[in-house]
Amino acid sequence: MGKTADTADGAFIRRAVEASDLEALRAALYQASGDPELASYAPVATLGPEAHERLVERAIDVLEKERDRWTPRVPSDAEVRRIMDVVLGVPTRDEHFEVRRKMLGFESFPFLHTRPEGPLAVPEGFEVAIIGAGLAGIAMAVQLGLLGIPYVVYEKRSEIGGTWSRNTYPDIRVDTLSITYEFSFDEQYPWSEYFARGAEVRGYLEHVARRYGVTEHVRLEHALETATWDETERGWRLRLRGPDGARVERRASAVVSAAGLFANPRRPDLPGSDVFEGTMVHPTEWPGDLKLAGQRVAVVGNGSTGVQLLAPVARDAARVHVFQRTPQWIAPRPHYGEAIEPEVRWLLDHVPGYWNWCRYTSMINLFTWHEDYLVPDPDWESQGGYITRKSEELREFLIGYIREQIGDRPDLLEKLIPDYAPMVRRPVVDNGWYRALTRDNVELVTEGIARLTPTGIETLDGAHRELDVLVLATGYDVSTYLWPATYTGRDGVDLQDFWRQESPRAYLGMMVPRFPNLFMLYGPNSQPASGGISLPSWFQIWAGYVGQCLATLLERGHATVSVREKAYEEHNRRLDAEASQMAFVKDTSAGKNYYVNADGRLQVNSPFETADLWAMQRAPDPADLEFR
């Protein structure tokens, strides 16, 4: 990955500063130069026009005169903390400092487990099976490679990429900044857009897999069907379906499922599905040759996928009917859909620390997500408010945004405003969805679907709409963790049967009793609800935890590690108690929110604040685990 040439003149540098994340640039320049004036300004978001302009001019001056003297370096903890405090405008809390420092990515392989003494001594025949070659699977593979533990990655598809391989629908892209949707141990990937498209994310994962030696360990078109614990051999017997459809038998000392949360598409059971004569497609199976020009299309669903694909579909199709069951809070994102300017790319390539501090400032508004939006404020509610003051302020902002986008279409407004608080369901990023609804060829339908007919959809009011293509943007079945593979643990216990006793649960989202040497990445209650660090960083944290468990097992000469039943039960009691106080289960959206299961239990998200969750997962608690 080559860097841009450092041939910037004054005009170029001015454009770079004006296009930059000025808070991140100020932090990087302060780190590189030590210039006290850069530290004297309040957080950029609070600056008035004059102070903002003075800071811009100072940044330009420092860049023009001093950059030739700078070299990349790892700042001390004291220095990092000082800059964090400058950026935030308030002291960084002790419990947050370490996790935020690691997210910055100054050190090698942050969050992963490394051994100064070198690779582990591994017994002959010890091998870990990783199921899935998406973000989580690659993070786990890099971790095992660092420890010198042999592994094989089994991927059911014909390419790596996970959800970024399965989904190729129009305009698919990340909804967080590209610079945060990457591993903190792999710096400076040359993203072309602020919010990368799916194909580019797939390319990034292939780059990481090649760079860290993962590719040679991947077995494509190997779908796990069964994993059975063998107590005699103290390992897992795997049965997979190979590339030619033949059954393949393998043995693994440990299994790490990186199958992901969004692995199993959810298809609604619509009456008449068997008689519809048009094309029916789920976004995870988007045909490469699907032509929409001149077609009559229905899009069922308005979650992230339905919102992303509507505008490009509406540009091509003759007519589009958007079927909405529940309104969503759909928000704008600065730079969404925009290319990264050459000047900003130059800053990333030539200003030491700018990439690192961009990662920090990109997440800065999420540091207080937990308390701002997810935990009801009793004082605020006692005054007649709902959830928190910040929650209501965000609601008013989003309603104003809807009004701005739909213009002179008051007939749409009532249909589009949710009756629940923002942030208690998955936030959705606007990809021109509201504007697309105002097109002459687009209709928003809120009447329920009665049935499909050979030629279209009939709604409950008896109306019929003729269709050529039906797009089921209906999401995923997030309750079927590890499905469709069957896992059988000690004493013949089937994992899905074990979970049916209550609902899918796990210890720290990763381990289940009676299933030794089995770990899950993105298991039940693992998705962090609080903000502050990115999802790829959490994959590194989970991989680091698993790496430490396996390292301890090998160092002590044991064969198995499992979570104790008492620790599993206690963790989930604490988790449910914490979740019961959150807006997820208190708000009116609880019955139509995939975060919450049919029994009203928070199942997808972890309710713990970032610092608390990091403290639980940074290292295994010996009292909670049993080694044999």
N, C-alpha and C positions, 0 to 999 in steps of 0.2 A: 504494500500500500504506500505509494509515493506521496510525499508532501508537496504542497504547492510551493512554487519558487518564491523566495523572499525578495521580491523586486518592487515592494510597495513604495509609492511616493506619497506626498502629503495629502493629495486629494483622495487617494485610495484609502489611506489610514483614517481620514475623516469619515468616509462612507462606512468603513468597517466599524468604527466606534458607534456611529449613529444606528447601525443595524444590529449591534451586539446586544447580548444580555448584559446590560451595563453593570448590574450588581455583581455578576460573575466576573466580568472584566475588571472591575474595581478590585475585587478580592485577589484575582490572579496578579494584577499589576502591583498591588500592595505586597503580596508574597514575594514577587520577583525583585522589586526595587526597594522595599522598606520605606517608601516615601510617606511621611507622616500625614501629609495633606490628604492623601487618599483615604486614610482611616478617620479623618475628622468629620466626614459627612454622615448624616443620618442615613438609614436605609433608603435606597433609591426610590422606592414606592411612595415615600413620605416627603420627598424633596419638592419644593416649589420650583417654578420655571427658572428663576435666576440661579439657584443652587445647582439645579440639574445641568444647566449650561456650563457653569464653572467646572463641574466634575467632568463633563464631556471634554472641555478644553484641556483640563489637566491630564486626562487619560491620553489624549492625542499627543500632548507634549512629551509625556513619559515614553510612549511608544516610539516616537520619532527619534528621541535622543539616547535611549538607554537599552533598547532591545538587543543590540549586538552583544551585550555583556551577560545576558541571561542564559542559563542552562537548566534543564530539568533536574529537579532534586526532590527528595522526600523531606517535607518540613517536620519539625519536631511537634510533639503533642501540644506543647505550650503555644507554639506559633499557630497551629491549626485552630486551637481554641480561641485565640485572640481574634483571628479572622472571622470565625463563626460568629463571635459576639458582635463584631463590626457589621456583619451582614444582617444579623437578626435585629440588632439594636437593643438586645437584652442579653443577659448572661445565659449561656447554654447550660441546661440542667445536667448535673453529673450523670444521671441515669441514661441520658440521651447521647452523651458525648462519644462513647466508644462505637456505637452502632453507626452514628453519623460519620465519624472519621473513616470507618471502613467503607461506607458507601462512596466516599470521595475517591477511593481507588488509588491513593498514592503508594500504598504498599503492594507487594507482590501477592497475588491470590488472596485478597481479603475475603473473609468469611470461611474460606476452605481450611482444612486441617493440614498443616505441614509439619514435618519432623526435621529439626536441625540435624539429627544424626543420620538422616538418609532414609531410603526405602525400607519397608518392613521385611523381616524374614518370613516368607510365606511357605507353608507346607506344600509339598507336591500335590497337585490335583485340586488345590483350593481355587475356586473361580466364582465370580459374582455374575449373575445374569441381570442385566438392566433391560426392562421392558419398555420400549419406546424411545425414539430418537428425536424428540423435540427439545425444547429449551431445558426442561428438567433432566431428561436423560443425558444430554450433553454435559450439563453441569456435574452430574454424578460421575460420568466417565472421566472428566478432567480430574475430579477429586481422587478417584481410584488410581488414575495414572500417577498423580503426585505421590501417592503412598506406595506405589509399586505393587498394587494388588491386581492380579489378572482378572479381566472381565470380558464379557461379550454383550453387545447391545443387540437385542432382537427387535426389529422394526417390521410391522406388518405391511407397510406400504413399500413402494418401489423406490422411494427417496426419503432422505431425512427431512425433518421440518415440523413434524407433529401437526398442530392445528394449521400451521402455515403451509403445509402440504395438502391437507384435506380441503381447505377453503381457497377457491380461486374465483369467486364471484366478482362482479364488476366493482371496482374501486375499493376492494378490501385493503385495509391499512391499519396500523396501530393507532390507538386512541390516546396514548401517552407519547411524550416526545421521544423520538428515536434515540436520543442521547441517554435516556434513562432505560430504554428497552434493550439493554445490552448488558453483558457481564462486566463487572467492575475490574476484572483481571485482564480484560482485553481492550486496550485503549485505542482510541482514534480510528474507529471504522469510518470510512468516508461516505456516510449517508448522503443521499442526493436530496432528500426532503426532510423537513422538520418532523413529519409524521410519515414514516416509511410505508410504502405499499408492500403487499404480501410477498411478491416475488423478490423484493430486495431483502426482506426479513429472512426468507428462505436462503438467499445467497449469503447472508451474514452467518446463519447457522452452519452452512457448509464451510465457510471460511474458518470458523472457530474449530469445527471438527477436524479439518485438515491441519490447522496450525498446531493443535495440541495432540495430534496423533490418535484421534478418536476414530476416524474414518475406517482405518484398517481393522477395527474391532467390530464394525457394524455388519450384521447379517440382515440384508433387506429381504422383504417378502417372507418373513418368518413370523407368523401370527401365533401367539401363545393361546393354546386351548385349555390345558389343564396344568396345574402345579400341585404336586402332592408331596407332603412331608414324609420322609423316610426316617423313622426313628433309629433304625438299625445303622444306617449309613450316616445319619445326622446331616442330611442335606435334602435338597429338593429334586424330585424327578419331574422333568418338564416334558410336555408333549406339545409340539408345535406343528402347524401346517406350513410346509415349505413352499418354495416357488412353483413347483410343479403340482401342487396339491397333495403330495405324499406326506404322511406323518413322519415327523422327525423327533426322535427321543434324545434328550440331553439331561445332564446332571448339573446342578449348581449348588455350591456350598451356601450361598445366600442369594436372595432375590430382592431387587429394588424395582418396584413398579413405578414407572414414570409415564403411565398411560394417560394421565392428565384428567382434568375436570371436564373438559369439553370434548369428550371422545365419542359419545353416543348420541347421534342426532335424535331429536324428539319430533315425531311425526304425529299430528293430531289424527284421531280416529274419526274422520269426517264421513258421515253416511253418503254412500254413492261414490266413494273413491274408486271402486272397482269398475264403474261404468263411465267415468270421465274419459273422453276420447282425445283430449288435448295433451300437451306436455306438462307433466307434474315434476317439479324439481325442488330438492332441498339444497340450500346454498353449499353444503359440504360435498355435493355431487354435481356441481355446476358443469354442464357439458361445454367443452371447448368450442363446439361448433353451433351452439345455440344462437339463432338469429332472432332478434326481437323487432327488427324494422317492420313496421306495418302491422304488428301483432297486437292482439287484445290480451292484456296481462293483468293478473291479480297478484298482489303481494300481501300475504297473510302474515302479520306480525310487524311490530314497530320497536323491537329491541335494537341492539347495536347493529346487527346484520341488516335488518330491514331498513334501518335509517341510512346505513352506508350505501346500499345498492339502489335506493329509490331514484335518486336524481339521474344517474346514468341510464337506468332502465327507462325512465320517463322521457329522456331525450331521444331514445330510439323508437319506443313503442308508439303505436297509433293511439292506444287508450290504456290507462292504468287505473285499476281500482285498488285502493289501499284499505285493507280490512284491519281495523284497530279494535281490540278488545278492551285494553286499558291504556289511558293516556300515559305518556312518559315525560319526565323532566329531561329535556334535550337542550344541551348547552353549547355555546360557541367555545372554540379554542383558538387563541392567537396563533397565526402561522399555519393553521390546519389547511392542508392541500397545497402548501407553498414549497418551492424549492429553496434549499439553503444557498444563500448568496455566496458568490466567490469570495467576497470580503470576509464573511463569517467563517468560511472554510479556512481562509488564511489565518485568522485569529486562532482557530483550533489547532492549526499546524505549527504556528510560530510563537505563540505566547504560552510559556510553560505554566501549567496549572489552570488554563482557561477551561479545558475539557472537564477537569475535575470539579471546578467550582460551578460550571454549568449544571452538572449533575445535582449539586447541592441546591442551587437556587431554583432548579426546575421542580424540586420537591418541597420547597420551603413553605408553600401555602398548605401543604398537607400535614405539616408537623402537628397542627392542633385540630386536625380533622375529627379525631375521636371526641374531644370535649366540645367542639363547635357544633357538631351535627348529629352525633350518634347517641349521646347520653343526655336524657332530658334534664333540664335545669329546674329544680324545684322552685327556686325563687322566681324565675321567669314565669313558670306556669302558675304560680300563686297569684301573679299579677294579671292573669288572663291570657298569657302568651302560650305558644305551643312549641314543644321541644326546647329550643333555645332561641335567643335573640338572633344569632347568626343564621340559624335555619330559616327564620321568617324573613330576614333581610335577603337571603338568597332566593327564597320563593318569590318575593316581589321583583327582584332583578330578572328572574327567569320569565315571569309573566310579562314584564316589559319587553323582553327579548322576543317572546312569541308575538306580541302585538306589532313589534317592529318588522318582523319577518313576514307576517301574513298581510300587512297593509290594510287595504279596504275590504277585507273578508271577515266581517264580524260573525258571519254564520259559522266560521270555523272555530272561533275563540273558545266558546263553551265546551266544545268537543275535545279541545286540546289541553285544557288545564287539569292536571291531576288533582285528586282529592286527598292526597297524602303528602307528607313532607319530602323535600329533596334529600337525596343521599341515602335514604333507607332502602332503595332498590339500586341496582347497578346503574351508575351514571352513564348517560348516553351522549355522545358527541355529535353535534349537528354537522352533517355533510350536505347541507342544502335541502334537508328534508322538508322543513316548513315552506321554503320557497317553492319546492316542487309541488306541494299541495295546492298552490295557487295557479298552477298551469291549467290551461284550458282542457288538456287531455288527461287530467288527474282528478279522481274522485275519492274523497275520504268517506269510508263506510263504517259506521259504528253499530249497525244492526247485526245481530248474531247470524252466523251461517247455519241454515237449516239442513242443507244437503248439497252434494254435487250432482249435476245432471250430465248427460253425455256431452253437452255443449257449454256448460258453464256452472255458475253458482246461484243457488236460490237462497235468499235470506229469510229470516223468520217473519218478515212482513209480507212475504209472498213475491217480492220483486226478484227478477231473474236477470243476470248479467252474462252475456255471451263472452266466452274466453277461448283463447288459443293456448295460453301458457299460465300455469298456476305455480307461483313461487311460495314455498312453505318456509318462510323465515321465522320458524317457531322454536328455534333454540335447541337446547340439549337436555337430555335426561341426566341431571347432575346428581341424582340419588343412587345411580348404579355404578358406584366406585369399583374399578378394576374389571368391570363387566366388558366383554362376555367371557373372559377367562374364568375358570373355576379353580379356586384355591382350597385345598383340603389340608388342614393342620394336624396337630397332635390329636390322637384318639378319634381320627376320622371326622373332625368337625369341619363342616363346609362354611366358608366365610360368609356367604350371603345368608345362609340359615342362621348363623350366629348374629348377624346384624338385624335379621327380621324380628328378633326378640324385642328390640326397642326401635332403633334406627341406626344407620351407619355412624359409628363412633370410632375414635382412635385415641391413643395416648400421644399428645403433641401433634396430632394429625398424621402420625407416621407409623405407629406400632399397635398391634392388637394381641392380647394374651392368647396363648396356645398356638401361636403362629411364629415359631422361632425363626430367626434369621430372615424375616420378611419385613421390609420397610416400604412405605408409600411416600411419594413426593406428590403433594397436592391431594392428600387424603381428606377425610371428613374434618370439618372445622379447621382447615389449615389456611384458608385464604385470609390474609390479615385485613381486618376492617379498618384499623387505624392507619394513618398515612405516615410518611416520613422517609421510607425507602422503597425502591422499586421491586416489582415482582421477580425479575431475574436475580436481584440480590437475595430475595427470600429463597429462591432455588439454591443459591450458593450456601445459604445458612443451613437449609435442610440437608443438602449433600454433605456439608461439613459435619453435621451431627451424625449422620450415618457413617461417614468416614471415621469418626472418633469411636463409634461403637465397634466397628470392624477392627480398627487398630488395637483397641483394648482386648478384644477377643483373641487376636493373633499374638499380641505381646504376652498375654497370660497363658497361652497354650490351650485355650478352651476351644470347644467346637460350636457352641450355640450361645446366642444372646436373645432374650425375650423380655417383654415388659411384665412386671408382676401384676397380678389381678388387682390387688389393692391399690397400686399406683394408678392403674387404668381407671378404676372406678372413682378414686378421689379426684383425679384430674377432670373427669367429666362432670362430677358434682360441682366442682369449682367453676367449670366452664359454663354449665347451665345456670348457675346462680348469677354469674356475671352477665350472661346473655339476657336474663330475665329483666334486667334493669335498662336494657338498651331500646332505642327507638325501633329497631328492626321488628321486635315482637310486640311492642306497644302500639305502633302506628296502625292505621287502617289498611295499610298495604300488606299486612302480614299474610293474608290468605291468597295473595296473588304475587308473591315474591319468591323467586327461586332460591333466595338465601334461606328461606324458612320452609320446613317440610310440612306435610299434611297434618301432622300432629301439633303444629305450632312451635316446633323446636328449631332454633337456629342451627343449621346443619352445614352450610357451606363455609361461613365465615368464622374466624376466631374473634371473640369479643374483647380480647385483651389489648391494652394499649401497647404501642410498639416497644417501649423500653421493657415492659413486663414480659412480653412474648420473646423478645431477644434474650432476656435473662434465663428463660426456661429452655431455650433451644441452642444456646451458644455452646453448651457442653452437656453430656449425659450426666444425670444424677445417679451415682452408683446404688443408692438405696432403692431406686425405682426399677432397676434392671437386675435380671438374674443371668449369670454366666455359668455355663456347665462345660 
